[in-house]
Amino acid sequence: MSASSAGTTTRPTAYNWCRSQSWTPSAVVRPAGVEELASVVQQAAARGGRVKPIGAGHSFSPVAATDDVQLDLGTLTGLTGIDRQAGRVRVRAGTRLSALGPLLGAHGLALANMGDIDRQTLGGAISTSTHGTGLGHTGYSGMVTGLEILTADGRLRRVDAAHEPELFEAARVSLGALGVVTEVELAVCESFLLRAEERAEPIDETVARFRERSRTADHHEFYWFPGSGVGLTKLNTRLPLGSGLDPLPPLRTKVMDGLLANGAYELMCRLGAAVPRTVPVLNGIACRGLDQRTYTDVSYNVFVADRSVRFTEMEYAMPLEHFEEAFAGLREICAGMFRDGRGVSFPVEVRTAAADDVWLSTAHGRDSVYIAVHRYHREDPTDYFREVEDLFVSLGGRPHWGKMNTRDAAWAAQAYPHHADWCAVRDAVDPQRVFTNAYVDRLFGS
Ligand SMILES: Cc1cc2nc3c(=O)[nH]c(=O)nc-3n(C[C@H](O)[C@H](O)[C@H](O)COP(=O)(O)OP(=O)(O)OC[C@H]3O[C@@H](n4cnc5c(N)ncnc54)[C@H](O)[C@@H]3O)c2cc1C
């Protein structure tokens, strides 16, 4: 989606990362700076048009889609301020998370937690409530202590808990529907290392120990290939910087992450998509290829990985206490699909996050388990995702805003205690709906 420098281009079709969504913006504008950005927004508002920022295009849902002006914020990058004493930094919203790790590391600082990949922009990650794993940590939006946001009237507002607190709360997760976030103030911590222990074990043991491990480990997650009896667990322990590095040798990859970035696995997925009855055998082979690893590296090298085999994804956050019921129900759904010859080749991923107070955070008000289901990008995910979504919603689940879901505004109003507050802020700062799209309208009304 990005143009190489500031300017306007017309692009016939835009796609998200896995090409499951496509849309046709009337123009893609890459403003050189905040002044030009304000003028683009004001012009669109004056003609009754629409504007939609895009980050790295890594959402599975159509959250970044528009048929009017798409704003590429690729020029708004870099660190703009560091307050070591307060443990806070200011970062331009177009900065990729991949750049942020080394940028902070140069000052002895780090993000306390990260997700699976670092291709996203900071603005995109906070807008959809992106998260990693660990019950001692929130998602990215929970780390936000202040924001600079350009609203539909062309005003650049600096908001935090003391200045326009309602806009601040609403904009910490906004689906890009309240304005353009230009800069983010984040709480950060001292640089640290992570020791990763990855291993395969019987899935029943993984499930039985999930809650206890999630409480005792700094960061715990696991993967499960539907239909298999194997749980692939990952436990990350935080260590001080001086503890000594023991990184993976260049040709050895992380257990799961190596697989998901692997050409042979892509071929297996293709075969499974073409001949579904081969999937159980292929899943067994995929599990057998995964052995044990222990390594220690700087935090951002351990948190994130490559994902080059493309897939579609749906992920729901549920109250942690529903984990066992949710996972047992998912296993039943998968077993039924295998019985019907509709095997699922891509692994399920299970993570946690601490409760936070961000209005539209998927972990708002409750410690949460996140269960993510995937399908290889050449397979139709509809049946599988629908069955799993029904189950997860029945257990109080909330979908990741950047991943597939079929929720609507009536559902969102009862699932989020601050839904009406968020809508009131939207009415105040964007009465003309300059920043909306069909997806936002579905979830928050037009
Ligand atoms: C391979 C892969 C792995 C992933 N792993 C994880 C994971 O581990 N954890 C997790 O929680 N999610 C994960 N995701 C989902 C991903 O983190 C989110 O969808 C995220 O929003 C993508 O960031 P982006 O920069 O690509 O944003 P985009 O998809 O481009 O945009 C997302 C939303 O942010 C808005 N937006 C972007 N920039 C701004 C701005 N400056 N101001 C206002 N609004 C803005 C857009 O309008 C849009 O509404 C993954 C996705 C992929 C494809």
The ligand as a Tripos MOL2 file, in Angstrom:
@<TRIPOS>MOLECULE
LIG
   53    58     1     0     0
SMALL
NO_CHARGES

@<TRIPOS>ATOM
      1 C1          0.9640  -12.5720   10.5710 C.3       1 LIG1
      2 C2          0.1980  -11.7730   11.5930 C.ar      1 LIG1
      3 C3          0.4890  -11.9430   12.9390 C.ar      1 LIG1
      4 C4         -0.2370  -11.2160   13.9000 C.ar      1 LIG1
      5 N1          0.0600  -11.4040   15.2200 N.ar      1 LIG1
      6 C5         -0.6750  -10.7590   16.1650 C.ar      1 LIG1
      7 C6         -0.4100  -10.9470   17.5510 C.ar      1 LIG1
      8 O1          0.5300  -11.6370   17.9420 O.2       1 LIG1
      9 N2         -1.2270  -10.3310   18.4350 N.ar      1 LIG1
     10 C7         -2.2840   -9.5670   18.0450 C.ar      1 LIG1
     11 O2         -3.0140   -9.0760   18.8960 O.2       1 LIG1
     12 N3         -2.5300   -9.3280   16.7410 N.ar      1 LIG1
     13 C8         -1.7420   -9.9090   15.8070 C.ar      1 LIG1
     14 N4         -1.9980   -9.6710   14.4730 N.ar      1 LIG1
     15 C9         -3.0310   -8.6750   14.1060 C.3       1 LIG1
     16 C10        -2.3900   -7.2960   13.9590 C.3       1 LIG1
     17 O3         -1.5440   -6.9970   15.0410 O.3       1 LIG1
     18 C11        -3.4700   -6.1980   13.9320 C.3       1 LIG1
     19 O4         -4.4280   -6.4580   12.9730 O.3       1 LIG1
     20 C12        -2.8480   -4.8020   13.7300 C.3       1 LIG1
     21 O5         -3.8640   -3.8360   13.7820 O.3       1 LIG1
     22 C13        -2.1280   -4.6390   12.4170 C.3       1 LIG1
     23 O6         -1.3740   -3.4370   12.4460 O.3       1 LIG1
     24 P1         -1.1920   -2.6240   11.1050 P.3       1 LIG1
     25 O7         -0.1390   -1.5700   11.3370 O.co2     1 LIG1
     26 O8         -0.9900   -3.5320    9.9790 O.co2     1 LIG1
     27 O9         -2.6040   -1.9000   11.0270 O.3       1 LIG1
     28 P2         -3.6690   -1.9320    9.8150 P.3       1 LIG1
     29 O10        -4.1630   -3.3170    9.6570 O.co2     1 LIG1
     30 O11        -3.0920   -1.2750    8.6440 O.co2     1 LIG1
     31 O12        -4.8120   -1.0180   10.4360 O.3       1 LIG1
     32 C14        -5.5330   -1.4630   11.5490 C.3       1 LIG1
     33 C15        -6.4380   -0.3430   12.0510 C.3       1 LIG1
     34 O13        -5.6340    0.6990   12.6030 O.3       1 LIG1
     35 C16        -6.0260    1.9560   12.0520 C.3       1 LIG1
     36 N5         -4.8360    2.7880   12.0740 N.ar      1 LIG1
     37 C17        -3.6080    2.5050   11.6270 C.ar      1 LIG1
     38 N6         -2.7780    3.5320   11.8740 N.ar      1 LIG1
     39 C18        -3.5280    4.4830   12.4930 C.ar      1 LIG1
     40 C19        -3.2540    5.7850   13.0090 C.ar      1 LIG1
     41 N7         -2.0180    6.2990   12.9640 N.pl3     1 LIG1
     42 N8         -4.2490    6.4960   13.5600 N.ar      1 LIG1
     43 C20        -5.4970    5.9740   13.6480 C.ar      1 LIG1
     44 N9         -5.8080    4.7450   13.1860 N.ar      1 LIG1
     45 C21        -4.8310    4.0120   12.6220 C.ar      1 LIG1
     46 C22        -6.5370    1.6190   10.6700 C.3       1 LIG1
     47 O14        -7.4050    2.6140   10.1960 O.3       1 LIG1
     48 C23        -7.2690    0.3290   10.9600 C.3       1 LIG1
     49 O15        -8.5380    0.6500   11.4960 O.3       1 LIG1
     50 C24        -1.2690  -10.3270   13.4930 C.ar      1 LIG1
     51 C25        -1.5370  -10.1480   12.1310 C.ar      1 LIG1
     52 C26        -0.8020  -10.8610   11.1890 C.ar      1 LIG1
     53 C27        -1.0890  -10.6680    9.7300 C.3       1 LIG1
@<TRIPOS>BOND
     1     1     2 1
     2     2     3 ar
     3     2    52 ar
     4     3     4 ar
     5     4     5 ar
     6     4    50 ar
     7     5     6 ar
     8     6     7 ar
     9     6    13 1
    10     7     8 2
    11     7     9 ar
    12     9    10 ar
    13    10    11 2
    14    10    12 ar
    15    12    13 ar
    16    13    14 ar
    17    14    15 1
    18    14    50 ar
    19    15    16 1
    20    16    17 1
    21    16    18 1
    22    18    19 1
    23    18    20 1
    24    20    21 1
    25    20    22 1
    26    22    23 1
    27    23    24 1
    28    24    25 2
    29    24    26 1
    30    24    27 1
    31    27    28 1
    32    28    29 2
    33    28    30 1
    34    28    31 1
    35    31    32 1
    36    32    33 1
    37    33    34 1
    38    33    48 1
    39    34    35 1
    40    35    36 1
    41    35    46 1
    42    36    37 ar
    43    36    45 ar
    44    37    38 ar
    45    38    39 ar
    46    39    40 ar
    47    39    45 ar
    48    40    41 1
    49    40    42 ar
    50    42    43 ar
    51    43    44 ar
    52    44    45 ar
    53    46    47 1
    54    46    48 1
    55    48    49 1
    56    50    51 ar
    57    51    52 ar
    58    52    53 1
@<TRIPOS>SUBSTRUCTURE
     1 LIG1         1 GROUP 0 **** ****
